[in-house]
Amino acid sequence: MIRNNILAFAKFAQVARTREEEHNSFTFERNIVYFDTGTLLGGRWKNDRFQMDRNLYWRVDGQPFDFAGATLEAWRKRGHDEHSIVADPLFVDPGKDNLVLKPGSPAEKIGFVP
C-alpha cells in the first residue's frame, strides 16, 4: 500500500514497477507525483495487476504525460487512475524544496492529507 505520499523530482522514473506478478502487486492511491524530468512510470506495466487511483500528477516542464506508453484516457480504460487528476498541486515553493500545499490545493480533491 503506497498512500498519501509526495513523490517529487526523481531523475528517471517517478514510479517504478520492477516485476509483474500474478497477484495484485500494490495499491498506489492519494499520492502527489510532481516532476520536471524523466518519465512518470518506469519498469513493467503490462499485466495490470496493480491498483492506481485518486492520485494527482503534475509535470512542471509542460511535456505530455506518458502512462506506460498510453494516454491518460487509454490508461483509464485499462482500469487505472479513474479518479486521478492532472493539476498543479500548488506547493509553496517547490524550487526550494518547500512542498507545503497552499490553501485550495487540488490535492484536496483526491483525499490527500498533508
DSSP file (Angstrom, degrees, kcal/mol; ACC not computed):
  #  RESIDUE AA STRUCTURE BP1 BP2  ACC     N-H-->O    O-->H-N    N-H-->O    O-->H-N    TCO  KAPPA ALPHA  PHI   PSI    X-CA   Y-CA   Z-CA
    1    1 A M              0   0    0      0, 0.0     2,-0.6     0, 0.0    27,-0.2   0.000 360.0 360.0 360.0 120.0    0.0    0.0    0.0
    2    2 A I  E     +a   28   0A   0     25,-3.3    27,-2.3     3,-0.0     2,-0.4  -0.934 360.0 158.6-118.9 104.9    1.5    3.3   -1.1
    3    3 A R  E     +a   29   0A   0     -2,-0.6    27,-0.2    25,-0.2    28,-0.1  -0.980  47.2   4.2-138.3 139.8   -0.8    6.0    0.1
    4    4 A N  S    S+     0   0    0     25,-1.4     2,-0.3    -2,-0.4    27,-0.2   0.900  84.4 136.8  61.8  49.5   -0.6    9.8    0.9
    5    5 A N        -     0   0    0     24,-0.2    27,-2.8    -3,-0.1     2,-0.6  -0.833  51.3-134.0-120.2 159.6    2.9   10.5   -0.2
    6    6 A I  E     -c   32   0B   0     -2,-0.3     2,-0.6    25,-0.2    27,-0.2  -0.978  19.5-171.7-111.0 119.2    4.6   13.2   -2.2
    7    7 A L  E     +c   33   0B   0     25,-3.2    27,-2.8    -2,-0.6     2,-0.4  -0.957  19.3 171.0-109.5 117.5    7.0   11.9   -4.8
    8    8 A A  E     -c   34   0B   0     -2,-0.6    27,-0.2    25,-0.2    -2,-0.0  -0.986  44.5  -3.7-138.9 138.8    8.9   14.7   -6.4
    9    9 A F        +     0   0    0     25,-2.1    26,-0.1    -2,-0.4     2,-0.1   0.744  63.6 169.9  62.9  33.8   11.9   15.3   -8.7
   10   10 A A        -     0   0    0     24,-0.3    27,-0.3     1,-0.1    26,-0.3  -0.481  33.1-135.2 -66.9 149.4   13.1   11.8   -9.4
   11   11 A K  S    S+     0   0    0      2,-0.1    -1,-0.1    -2,-0.1     3,-0.1   0.866  85.9   8.3 -77.2 -38.0   15.7   11.8  -12.2
   12   12 A F  S    S+     0   0    0      1,-0.4    27,-3.4    26,-0.2     2,-0.4   0.789 129.3   8.0-111.8 -79.6   14.5    8.9  -14.3
   13   13 A A  E     -f   39   0C   0     25,-0.2    -1,-0.4     1,-0.1    27,-0.2  -0.924  52.0-155.0-111.8 134.8   11.1    7.3  -13.4
   14   14 A Q  E    S+     0   0C   0     25,-2.0     2,-0.4    -2,-0.4    27,-0.2   0.868  89.9  19.2 -74.9 -36.7    8.8    8.8  -10.8
   15   15 A V  E    S-f   41   0C   0     25,-2.0    27,-2.7    24,-0.2     2,-0.4  -0.999  77.9-166.6-133.6 129.7    7.1    5.5  -10.0
   16   16 A A  E     -f   42   0C   0     -2,-0.4     2,-0.5    25,-0.2    27,-0.2  -0.955  14.0-167.2-124.5 138.3    8.8    2.2  -10.9
   17   17 A R  E     -f   43   0C   0     25,-2.2    27,-2.8    -2,-0.4     3,-0.1  -0.978   7.3-171.2-119.5 114.8    7.4   -1.3  -11.0
   18   18 A T        +     0   0    0     -2,-0.5     2,-0.3    25,-0.2    -1,-0.1   0.717  63.5  15.5 -88.0 -21.4   10.2   -3.8  -11.3
   19   19 A R        -     0   0    0     25,-0.2     2,-0.4    24,-0.0    -1,-0.2  -0.998  67.1-123.9-151.7 150.8    8.4   -7.0  -12.0
   20   20 A E        -     0   0    0     -2,-0.3     2,-0.3    -3,-0.1    25,-0.1  -0.781  32.1-167.4 -91.8 133.7    5.0   -8.2  -13.0
   21   21 A E        -     0   0    0     -2,-0.4     4,-0.2     2,-0.3    28,-0.1  -0.779  31.8-121.6-119.9 164.2    3.3  -10.6  -10.6
   22   22 A E  S    S+     0   0    0     -2,-0.3     2,-0.2     2,-0.1    -1,-0.1   0.620  97.8  51.0 -80.5 -13.1    0.3  -12.9  -10.8
   23   23 A H  S    S-     0   0    0     26,-0.1     2,-0.4     1,-0.1    -2,-0.3  -0.624 114.3 -65.1-112.7 175.8   -1.4  -11.2   -7.8
   24   24 A N        -     0   0    0     -2,-0.2    26,-0.3     1,-0.2     3,-0.1  -0.495  46.1-161.0 -63.1 116.6   -2.0   -7.5   -7.1
   25   25 A S        -     0   0    0     24,-3.3     2,-0.3    -2,-0.4    25,-0.2   0.909  59.4 -33.3 -68.7 -43.3    1.5   -6.0   -6.8
   26   26 A F        -     0   0    0     23,-0.3    25,-2.6    -3,-0.1     2,-0.5  -0.985  47.3-119.1-168.1 165.3    0.5   -2.9   -4.9
   27   27 A T  E     - b   0  51A   0     -2,-0.3   -25,-3.3    23,-0.2     2,-0.5  -0.994  24.9-171.4-118.0 127.6   -2.1   -0.2   -4.4
   28   28 A F  E     +ab   2  52A   0     23,-3.2    25,-1.9    -2,-0.5     2,-0.3  -0.952  24.0 148.8-122.5 106.8   -1.0    3.3   -5.2
   29   29 A E  E     +ab   3  53A   0    -27,-2.3   -25,-1.4    -2,-0.5    25,-0.2  -0.985  48.1  15.3-147.2 153.4   -3.5    6.0   -4.1
   30   30 A R  S    S+     0   0    0     23,-1.0     2,-0.3    24,-0.9    83,-0.2   0.840  85.3 138.5  56.2  39.3   -3.9    9.5   -2.8
   31   31 A N        -     0   0    0    -27,-0.2    25,-2.8    22,-0.2     2,-0.5  -0.771  50.3-136.4-109.3 156.4   -0.3   10.4   -3.8
   32   32 A I  E     -cd   6  56B   0    -27,-2.8   -25,-3.2    -2,-0.3     2,-0.5  -0.968  16.5-168.4-110.4 125.9    1.1   13.5   -5.4
   33   33 A V  E     +cd   7  57B   0     23,-2.9    25,-2.4    -2,-0.5     2,-0.4  -0.970  11.8 174.5-117.9 117.7    3.6   12.9   -8.2
   34   34 A Y  E     +cd   8  58B   0    -27,-2.8   -25,-2.1    -2,-0.5     2,-0.3  -0.984   8.7 154.2-131.2 122.3    5.5   16.1   -9.2
   35   35 A F  E     - d   0  59B   0     23,-2.2    25,-2.9    -2,-0.4    26,-0.5  -0.979  37.0-167.6-152.5 162.6    8.4   16.2  -11.7
   36   36 A D  S    S+     0   0    0     -2,-0.3     2,-0.3   -26,-0.3    -1,-0.1   0.362  80.1  26.5-128.8  -0.7   10.3   18.1  -14.2
   37   37 A T  S    S+     0   0    0    -27,-0.3    -1,-0.2     2,-0.1   -27,-0.1  -0.975  95.3  28.3-155.7 163.4   12.4   15.5  -15.9
   38   38 A G  S    S-     0   0    0     -2,-0.3     2,-0.3    -3,-0.1   -25,-0.2  -0.330  89.5 -53.6  80.8-164.9   12.3   11.7  -16.7
   39   39 A T  E     -f   13   0C   0    -27,-3.4   -25,-2.0     1,-0.1   -24,-0.2  -0.716  33.4-128.4-111.4 162.5    9.2    9.6  -17.2
   40   40 A L  E    S+     0   0C   0     26,-0.4   -25,-2.0    -2,-0.3     2,-0.5   0.957  95.1  28.6 -71.9 -51.9    6.2    9.1  -15.0
   41   41 A L  E     -f   15   0C   0     25,-0.6     2,-0.3   -27,-0.2    -1,-0.2  -0.943  67.8-177.4-119.8 128.2    6.3    5.3  -15.0
   42   42 A G  E     +f   16   0C   0    -27,-2.7   -25,-2.2    -2,-0.5     2,-0.3  -0.870  48.5  19.6-118.2 155.2    9.3    3.1  -15.3
   43   43 A G  E    S-f   17   0C   0     -2,-0.3     2,-0.5   -27,-0.2   -25,-0.2  -0.711 104.9 -11.6  97.3-142.1    9.6   -0.6  -15.5
   44   44 A R        +     0   0    0    -27,-2.8   -25,-0.2    -2,-0.3    -2,-0.1  -0.890  53.9 152.5-112.3 121.2    6.9   -3.2  -16.3
   45   45 A W        +     0   0    0     -2,-0.5     3,-0.3    23,-0.1    -1,-0.1   0.087  41.1 103.0-132.5  21.9    3.3   -2.2  -16.5
   46   46 A K  S    S+     0   0    0      1,-0.2    -1,-0.1     2,-0.1    -2,-0.0   0.834  71.6  55.9 -84.0 -32.7    1.7   -4.6  -19.0
   47   47 A N  S    S-     0   0    0      1,-0.1    -1,-0.2     2,-0.1    -2,-0.1   0.548  87.2-140.1 -87.1  -3.6   -0.3   -7.1  -16.9
   48   48 A D        +     0   0    0     -3,-0.3     2,-1.2     1,-0.2    -1,-0.1   0.676  53.5 139.9  60.7  20.8   -2.4   -4.6  -15.0
   49   49 A R        +     0   0    0    -28,-0.1   -24,-3.3   -26,-0.1     2,-0.3  -0.471  51.2  74.4 -95.2  64.3   -2.2   -6.5  -11.7
   50   50 A F  S    S-     0   0    0     -2,-1.2     2,-0.5   -26,-0.3   -23,-0.2  -0.946  74.0-126.6-160.0 161.5   -1.8   -3.3   -9.6
   51   51 A Q  E     +b   27   0A   0    -25,-2.6   -23,-3.2    -2,-0.3     2,-0.4  -0.977  25.9 170.7-123.6 127.4   -4.2   -0.6   -8.5
   52   52 A M  E     +b   28   0A   0     -2,-0.5    29,-4.4    27,-0.3    30,-0.4  -0.989  19.0 133.9-134.2 125.8   -3.7    3.1   -9.0
   53   53 A D  E     +b   29   0A   0    -25,-1.9   -23,-1.0    -2,-0.4   -22,-0.2  -0.984  49.2  32.0-165.5 159.7   -6.3    5.7   -8.3
   54   54 A R  S    S+     0   0    0     -2,-0.3   -24,-0.9   -25,-0.2     2,-0.3   0.887  79.1 140.9  55.2  47.0   -7.0    9.1   -6.7
   55   55 A N        -     0   0    0    -25,-0.2    30,-2.5   -26,-0.2     2,-0.5  -0.770  47.6-135.8-110.9 160.2   -3.6   10.5   -7.4
   56   56 A L  E     -de  32  85B   0    -25,-2.8   -23,-2.9    -2,-0.3     2,-0.4  -0.981  21.2-169.1-117.1 126.4   -2.5   13.9   -8.5
   57   57 A Y  E     +de  33  86B   0     28,-2.6    30,-1.5    -2,-0.5     2,-0.3  -0.935   8.8 173.2-117.5 137.1    0.1   14.2  -11.3
   58   58 A W  E     -d   34   0B   0    -25,-2.4   -23,-2.2    -2,-0.4     2,-0.6  -0.963  15.7-163.5-146.3 129.5    1.9   17.3  -12.4
   59   59 A R  E >   -d   35   0B   0     -2,-0.3     3,-1.5   -25,-0.2   -23,-0.2  -0.940   6.9-161.1-113.2 110.6    4.7   17.7  -14.9
   60   60 A V  T 3  S+     0   0    0    -25,-2.9   -24,-0.2    -2,-0.6    -1,-0.1   0.813  85.4  61.4 -62.2 -35.1    6.5   21.1  -14.4
   61   61 A D  T 3  S-     0   0    0    -26,-0.5    -1,-0.3     1,-0.1   -25,-0.1   0.490 104.6-124.0 -78.2  -0.8    8.1   21.1  -17.9
   62   62 A G    <   +     0   0    0     -3,-1.5    -2,-0.1     1,-0.2    -1,-0.1   0.494  60.8 143.4  76.6   2.4    4.8   21.0  -19.7
   63   63 A Q        -     0   0    0      1,-0.1    -1,-0.2   -27,-0.1    -4,-0.1  -0.364  59.3 -90.3 -71.7 156.3    5.6   17.9  -21.7
   64   64 A P        -     0   0    0      0, 0.0     2,-0.2     0, 0.0    -1,-0.1  -0.294  43.1-108.8 -66.6 153.0    2.8   15.4  -22.3
   65   65 A F        -     0   0    0     -3,-0.1     2,-0.5   -26,-0.1     7,-0.1  -0.567  24.9-159.8 -81.2 145.0    2.2   12.6  -19.9
   66   66 A D        -     0   0    0     -2,-0.2     2,-1.3     5,-0.1   -25,-0.6  -0.950   3.5-164.4-128.3 108.7    3.0    9.0  -20.8
   67   67 A F  B >  S-G   70   0D   0      3,-3.0     3,-0.6    -2,-0.5    -2,-0.0  -0.672  77.8 -52.3 -93.9  80.4    1.3    6.4  -18.7
   68   68 A A  T 3  S-     0   0    0     -2,-1.3    -1,-0.2     1,-0.3     3,-0.1   0.910 119.1 -36.5  53.0  48.1    3.5    3.4  -19.7
   69   69 A G  T 3  S+     0   0    0      1,-0.3     2,-0.3     0, 0.0    -1,-0.3   0.525 125.4  97.4  86.8   6.8    3.0    4.1  -23.4
   70   70 A A  B <  S-G   67   0D   0     -3,-0.6    -3,-3.0     4,-0.0    -1,-0.3  -0.876  72.9-115.8-125.7 157.0   -0.6    5.2  -23.1
   71   71 A T     >  -     0   0    0     -2,-0.3     4,-2.6    -5,-0.2     5,-0.2  -0.382  42.1-102.7 -75.1 167.3   -2.5    8.4  -22.8
   72   72 A L  H  > S+     0   0    0      1,-0.2     4,-2.5     2,-0.2     5,-0.2   0.899 124.2  53.4 -59.3 -39.6   -4.4    9.1  -19.6
   73   73 A E  H  > S+     0   0    0      2,-0.2     4,-1.7     1,-0.2    -1,-0.2   0.929 111.3  43.9 -62.9 -45.4   -7.6    8.2  -21.3
   74   74 A A  H  > S+     0   0    0      2,-0.2     4,-1.0     1,-0.2    -1,-0.2   0.886 112.0  54.2 -66.7 -38.4   -6.3    4.8  -22.5
   75   75 A W  H ><>S+     0   0    0     -4,-2.6     5,-1.6     1,-0.2     3,-0.6   0.905 107.5  50.8 -60.1 -43.2   -4.7    4.2  -19.1
   76   76 A R  H ><5S+     0   0    0     -4,-2.5     3,-2.0     1,-0.2    -1,-0.2   0.869 102.6  59.3 -64.7 -36.4   -8.1    4.7  -17.5
   77   77 A K  H 3<5S+     0   0    0     -4,-1.7    -1,-0.2     1,-0.3    -2,-0.2   0.781 100.2  57.6 -63.2 -25.2   -9.7    2.2  -20.0
   78   78 A R  T <<5S-     0   0    0     -4,-1.0    -1,-0.3    -3,-0.6    -2,-0.2   0.511 129.1-100.3 -80.8  -4.9   -7.3   -0.3  -18.5
   79   79 A G  T < 5S+     0   0    0     -3,-2.0     2,-0.3     1,-0.3   -27,-0.3   0.617  81.7 122.8  99.9  15.4   -8.8    0.4  -15.1
   80   80 A H  S   <S-     0   0    0     -5,-1.6    -1,-0.3     1,-0.2   -27,-0.2  -0.854  70.6  -1.7-115.5 147.7   -6.2    2.7  -13.6
   81   81 A D    >   +     0   0    0    -29,-4.4     3,-0.9    -2,-0.3   -28,-0.2   0.798  69.1 156.7  52.4  37.4   -6.4    6.3  -12.2
   82   82 A E  T 3  S+     0   0    0    -30,-0.4    -1,-0.1     1,-0.2   -29,-0.1   0.815  79.6  30.8 -62.4 -30.6  -10.1    6.6  -13.0
   83   83 A H  T 3  S+     0   0    0      2,-0.1    -1,-0.2    27,-0.0   -30,-0.1   0.224  97.0 114.4-112.1  12.0  -10.4    9.4  -10.3
   84   84 A S    <   -     0   0    0     -3,-0.9     2,-0.3   -30,-0.2   -28,-0.2  -0.382  51.0-148.0 -80.5 162.0   -6.9   10.8  -10.5
   85   85 A I  E     -e   56   0B   0    -30,-2.5   -28,-2.6    -2,-0.1     2,-0.6  -0.932  14.2-139.5-131.3 154.7   -6.3   14.4  -11.8
   86   86 A V  E     +e   57   0B   0     -2,-0.3     2,-0.3   -30,-0.2   -28,-0.2  -0.961  54.0 124.2-110.3 111.1   -3.6   16.2  -13.6
   87   87 A A        -     0   0    0    -30,-1.5    -2,-0.1    -2,-0.6     0, 0.0  -0.984  68.8 -90.9-163.8 152.9   -3.1   19.6  -11.9
   88   88 A D        -     0   0    0     -2,-0.3    19,-0.1     1,-0.2   -30,-0.1  -0.605  33.1-148.2 -67.6 122.6   -0.6   21.8  -10.3
   89   89 A P        -     0   0    0      0, 0.0    18,-0.4     0, 0.0    13,-0.3   0.611  31.5-124.3 -72.1  -9.3   -0.7   20.8   -6.6
   90   90 A L        -     0   0    0     11,-0.1    12,-3.0     1,-0.1     2,-0.1   0.970  35.1-171.3  64.9  57.5    0.2   24.4   -5.6
   91   91 A F  E     -H  101   0E   0     10,-0.2    10,-0.2     1,-0.1     8,-0.2  -0.472  30.1-120.4 -71.9 152.1    3.2   23.8   -3.5
   92   92 A V  E    S-     0   0E   0      8,-2.6     7,-0.2     1,-0.2    -1,-0.1   0.950  92.9 -17.6 -60.8 -52.6    4.5   26.9   -1.6
   93   93 A D  E > > +H   98   0E   0      5,-2.1     5,-2.4     7,-0.2     3,-1.8  -0.469  63.9 172.9-156.6  76.5    8.0   26.9   -3.2
   94   94 A P  G > 5S+     0   0    0      0, 0.0     3,-1.8     0, 0.0     5,-0.1   0.787  78.6  66.5 -62.6 -27.1    8.9   23.6   -4.9
   95   95 A G  G 3 5S+     0   0    0      1,-0.3    -2,-0.0     2,-0.1     0, 0.0   0.739 108.2  40.3 -63.7 -22.1   12.1   25.1   -6.4
   96   96 A K  G < 5S-     0   0    0     -3,-1.8    -1,-0.3     2,-0.1     3,-0.1   0.012 124.4-103.1-113.4  24.9   13.4   25.5   -2.8
   97   97 A D  T < 5S+     0   0    0     -3,-1.8     2,-1.0     1,-0.2    -2,-0.1   0.712  75.8 141.3  61.6  24.3   12.0   22.1   -1.7
   98   98 A N  E   < +H   93   0E   0     -5,-2.4    -5,-2.1     1,-0.1    -1,-0.2  -0.811  19.0 170.1 -95.7  96.5    9.1   23.6    0.1
   99   99 A L  E     +     0   0E   0     -2,-1.0     2,-0.3    -8,-0.2    -1,-0.1   0.010  25.6 133.4-100.1  27.3    6.4   21.1   -0.7
  100  100 A V  E     -     0   0E   0      1,-0.1    -8,-2.6    -7,-0.0     2,-0.3  -0.591  59.9-117.7 -72.0 138.2    3.8   22.5    1.7
  101  101 A L  E     -H   91   0E   0     -2,-0.3   -10,-0.2   -10,-0.2   -11,-0.1  -0.608  19.7-128.7 -83.3 136.8    0.5   22.8    0.0
  102  102 A K    >   -     0   0    0    -12,-3.0     3,-1.3    -2,-0.3    -1,-0.1  -0.434  42.9 -82.4 -73.5 155.8   -1.1   26.3   -0.4
  103  103 A P  T 3  S+     0   0    0      0, 0.0    -1,-0.1     0, 0.0     0, 0.0  -0.322 118.2  28.9 -57.3 141.9   -4.8   26.7    0.7
  104  104 A G  T 3  S+     0   0    0      1,-0.2    -2,-0.1    -3,-0.1   -14,-0.0   0.615  82.1 167.6  81.9  12.9   -7.2   25.5   -2.0
  105  105 A S    X   -     0   0    0     -3,-1.3     3,-1.7     1,-0.2     4,-0.2  -0.304  44.2-128.4 -58.8 139.9   -4.8   22.9   -3.5
  106  106 A P  G >  S+     0   0    0      0, 0.0     3,-1.4     0, 0.0     4,-0.4   0.621  99.9  85.4 -65.0  -9.7   -6.4   20.5   -5.9
  107  107 A A  G > >S+     0   0    0    -18,-0.4     5,-1.8     1,-0.3     3,-1.0   0.766  76.0  69.1 -61.4 -23.7   -4.8   17.7   -3.8
  108  108 A E  G X 5S+     0   0    0     -3,-1.7     3,-1.2     1,-0.2    -1,-0.3   0.837  89.0  63.9 -61.1 -32.1   -7.9   18.0   -1.5
  109  109 A K  G < 5S+     0   0    0     -3,-1.4    -1,-0.2     1,-0.3    -2,-0.2   0.729 103.5  46.1 -67.6 -22.4  -10.0   16.5   -4.4
  110  110 A I  G < 5S-     0   0    0     -3,-1.0    -1,-0.3    -4,-0.4    -2,-0.2   0.424 119.1-107.4 -99.0   0.5   -8.1   13.2   -4.2
  111  111 A G  T < 5 +     0   0    0     -3,-1.2    -3,-0.2    -4,-0.4     2,-0.2   0.652  59.1 165.4  84.2  15.6   -8.3   13.0   -0.4
  112  112 A F      < -     0   0    0     -5,-1.8    -1,-0.2   -81,-0.1   -81,-0.1  -0.458  22.3-156.4 -66.6 134.8   -4.6   13.8    0.2
  113  113 A V              0   0    0    -83,-0.2    -1,-0.0    -2,-0.2    -5,-0.0  -0.956 360.0 360.0-116.5 114.9   -4.0   14.7    3.8
  114  114 A P              0   0    0      0, 0.0    -1,-0.1     0, 0.0    -2,-0.0   0.518 360.0 360.0 -61.1 360.0   -0.9   16.8    4.5
